[in-house]
Amino acid sequence: MGEGAKKLLSQALRLPLDERAELAADLIASIDGQPDKDADAAWAAEIERRATRALAGESEGRPWREVLKRLDPERGK
């Protein structure tokens, strides 16, 4: 990291938490590029599909402990 970036980081770390979070999100967004315009609609449709299946009893689901154990064996004990 160059000196300019180190100085900027030092200044950014003195910001309140909410401002640091917003700055971090903006920096990451600048790397990711333009958001997919259809992503929100696709996620909403997927959530609706899953909710409909669950409410109709077509989806078994899993107990939380089982899912947690699969994702993080240490915490799922």
GROMACS elastic network, one bead per residue, 0.5 to 0.9 nm:
[ bonds ]
;  ai    aj funct       b0    kb
    1     4     6  0.82092   500
    1     5     6  0.61488   500
    1     6     6  0.64987   500
    2     5     6  0.53078   500
    2     6     6  0.62260   500
    2     7     6  0.87197   500
    3     7     6  0.61498   500
    3     8     6  0.85553   500
    4     7     6  0.51703   500
    4     8     6  0.61795   500
    4     9     6  0.85812   500
    5     9     6  0.60096   500
    5    10     6  0.85146   500
    6     9     6  0.50487   500
    6    10     6  0.61422   500
    6    11     6  0.86794   500
    7    10     6  0.50979   500
    7    11     6  0.63378   500
    7    12     6  0.86349   500
    8    11     6  0.51335   500
    8    12     6  0.60810   500
    8    13     6  0.86298   500
    9    13     6  0.60789   500
    9    14     6  0.88022   500
   10    13     6  0.53053   500
   10    14     6  0.68492   500
   11    14     6  0.54534   500
   11    15     6  0.71663   500
   12    15     6  0.54140   500
   12    16     6  0.88150   500
   12    19     6  0.86260   500
   12    20     6  0.65456   500
   12    23     6  0.82303   500
   13    16     6  0.80274   500
   13    17     6  0.85962   500
   13    20     6  0.70049   500
   14    17     6  0.87623   500
   14    20     6  0.84528   500
   15    18     6  0.81285   500
   15    19     6  0.60805   500
   15    20     6  0.58877   500
   16    19     6  0.54479   500
   16    20     6  0.62528   500
   16    21     6  0.87400   500
   17    20     6  0.50698   500
   17    21     6  0.61381   500
   17    22     6  0.86385   500
   18    21     6  0.51148   500
   18    22     6  0.62376   500
   18    23     6  0.86083   500
   19    22     6  0.50635   500
   19    23     6  0.60593   500
   19    24     6  0.85047   500
   20    23     6  0.50430   500
   20    24     6  0.60326   500
   20    25     6  0.85485   500
   21    24     6  0.50833   500
   21    25     6  0.61349   500
   21    26     6  0.85856   500
   22    25     6  0.51248   500
   22    26     6  0.61720   500
   22    27     6  0.86284   500
   23    26     6  0.51047   500
   23    27     6  0.61623   500
   23    28     6  0.86510   500
   24    27     6  0.50919   500
   24    28     6  0.61774   500
   24    29     6  0.85096   500
   25    28     6  0.51793   500
   25    29     6  0.60423   500
   25    30     6  0.85735   500
   26    29     6  0.50112   500
   26    30     6  0.61516   500
   26    31     6  0.88326   500
   27    30     6  0.51086   500
   27    31     6  0.66572   500
   27    32     6  0.89217   500
   28    31     6  0.52005   500
   28    32     6  0.62770   500
   28    33     6  0.88298   500
   29    33     6  0.62024   500
   29    34     6  0.77183   500
   29    35     6  0.82624   500
   30    33     6  0.56520   500
   30    34     6  0.80687   500
   32    35     6  0.77633   500
   34    37     6  0.85436   500
   35    38     6  0.87177   500
   35    39     6  0.78864   500
   36    39     6  0.53406   500
   36    40     6  0.81134   500
   37    40     6  0.70951   500
   37    41     6  0.81705   500
   38    41     6  0.54298   500
   38    42     6  0.61005   500
   38    43     6  0.86975   500
   39    42     6  0.50434   500
   39    43     6  0.61072   500
   39    44     6  0.85473   500
   40    43     6  0.51960   500
   40    44     6  0.61370   500
   40    45     6  0.86170   500
   41    44     6  0.50898   500
   41    45     6  0.61569   500
   41    46     6  0.86145   500
   42    45     6  0.51535   500
   42    46     6  0.61922   500
   42    47     6  0.86686   500
   43    46     6  0.50348   500
   43    47     6  0.61126   500
   43    48     6  0.85140   500
   44    47     6  0.51731   500
   44    48     6  0.61407   500
   44    49     6  0.85955   500
   45    48     6  0.50752   500
   45    49     6  0.61106   500
   45    50     6  0.86585   500
   46    49     6  0.50246   500
   46    50     6  0.61711   500
   46    51     6  0.85134   500
   47    50     6  0.51762   500
   47    51     6  0.60117   500
   47    52     6  0.84811   500
   48    51     6  0.51291   500
   48    52     6  0.60430   500
   48    53     6  0.86022   500
   49    52     6  0.52333   500
   49    53     6  0.62961   500
   49    54     6  0.86983   500
   50    53     6  0.51465   500
   50    54     6  0.61261   500
   50    55     6  0.85907   500
   50    59     6  0.80700   500
   51    54     6  0.50798   500
   51    55     6  0.60479   500
   51    56     6  0.84542   500
   52    55     6  0.52339   500
   52    56     6  0.60838   500
   52    57     6  0.86514   500
   52    58     6  0.85058   500
   53    56     6  0.51311   500
   53    57     6  0.62569   500
   53    59     6  0.56991   500
   54    57     6  0.51690   500
   54    58     6  0.57967   500
   54    60     6  0.74172   500
   54    61     6  0.77466   500
   55    58     6  0.75842   500
   55    59     6  0.82057   500
   56    59     6  0.78316   500
   57    60     6  0.70312   500
   62    65     6  0.83924   500
   62    66     6  0.66373   500
   62    67     6  0.66336   500
   63    66     6  0.54017   500
   63    67     6  0.65612   500
   63    68     6  0.87810   500
   64    67     6  0.51628   500
   64    68     6  0.60319   500
   64    69     6  0.84901   500
   64    76     6  0.89741   500
   65    68     6  0.50268   500
   65    69     6  0.59670   500
   65    70     6  0.85633   500
   65    75     6  0.89649   500
   65    76     6  0.58257   500
   65    77     6  0.79138   500
   66    69     6  0.51608   500
   66    70     6  0.63159   500
   66    71     6  0.87440   500
   66    76     6  0.71745   500
   67    70     6  0.51608   500
   67    71     6  0.62488   500
   67    72     6  0.84791   500
   67    76     6  0.79521   500
   68    71     6  0.50653   500
   68    72     6  0.56897   500
   68    73     6  0.71444   500
   68    75     6  0.69260   500
   68    76     6  0.50092   500
   68    77     6  0.86760   500
   69    72     6  0.51912   500
   69    74     6  0.72521   500
   69    75     6  0.66166   500
   69    77     6  0.65915   500
   70    73     6  0.60020   500
   70    76     6  0.74406   500
   71    75     6  0.87316   500
   71    76     6  0.79929   500
   72    75     6  0.55792   500
   72    76     6  0.60514   500
   73    76     6  0.50358   500
   73    77     6  0.66502   500
   74    77     6  0.61230   500
